[in-house]
């Protein structure tokens, strides 16, 4: 039995053993024939592989090449007077890959995709070991090189579509961890596809992992800065803002998912569970778009629709007061801040934007009978964000400084030299 694998570094396996073909052009011709389900004419092969060779000489080289391949594959290579093809029983991974992806159209939100179809799609995606004909080149055949380039992009997009379909299937069943795993595999092939990145941010949030959503946004922002010198799209920024402010629409979506599954997992920033505190800490685990419309060349509304973002979440609601939400966790940090006034020391709370520094300080102040401390926010970039040629590093800090307390308090004046 002959098996030809064209996704990733190509392999030819005959009866369970790897077959080595010495001549590079013989290998290239076999790969080209295997990638086509129909037989190819000799004229087509001559024009593709020997474009600059005279016809009589090119025909002789083709005959010699086919003779060598028939000796290696006597039952699997079908050579006729005018055409060349493979026997029906030959297994070629790209053919199975494309056939299995036909199920993708049935994996729609609210649809009833059969489990066999989903399993078949997952198995087909496992065939994608890497780019089509990775590391294969043929310098003297520019048309062949162009064909490889086009097919590599096509199969990469097919793989991304397949991962999106599986992610959509898992999201409909509120299996956010599996959905994120599929999206990550798709993003490994195209990390700059912002519609997928937005969907991943939203799934992190719905899974109770708001810090994960924030980290993903910051990584995407740096990647766009390094690779393209541009900021995230407006839709991506709005999704980030909605996550940062715990937009009610996102919480409603989380509760709706919980009702569908009968669970009460924590909603980031809410009192429904203790797994996701308002400071952004979590203690839990973790609708997908179609590629293309959400690219940086597409219109904003089309990109947002492609991101699978619910309509209610596209324009985040005004932030609600953090003080209206219960504070959980950060016991050690709260105790440290509680004891600092008596020491006369300055406290520095630092971390990534959105990690919960302000809320920690506010909660610490609320648990004391006097207001000894004042928070000063500081944020900056390591260098100007207008310079896209190097990595941006965003840092924010809260500096706590002393101030006079309420009249009659024993802390009537701060230590000498403290800023006011």
Secondary structure, 3 states (H helix, E strand, C coil): CEEEECECCCEEEECCEECCCCCHHHHHHHHHHHCCCCCEEHHHHHHHHCCCCCHHHHHHHHHHHHHHHHHHCCCCEEECCCEEEECCCCEEHHHHHHHHHHHHHHCCCCCCCCHHHHHHHHHHHHCCCCCECCCCCCCCCHHHHHHHHHHHHHHHHHHHHHHHHHHHHHHHCCCHHHHHHHHHHHHHHCCCCHHHHHHHHHHHHHCCCHHHHHHHHHHHHHHHHHHCCCCCCHHHHHHHHHHHCCCHHHHHHHHHHHHHHCCCCCCCCCCCCCCECCCCCECCCCCCCCCCCCCCCCCHHHHHHHCCCCHHHCCCCCCCCHHHCCCCCCHHHHHHHHHHHHHCCCEEEEECCCCCHHHHHHHHHHCCCCCCEEEEEEEEECCCCCCCCCCCCEEEEEEEEECCCCCCCCCCCCCCCCCC
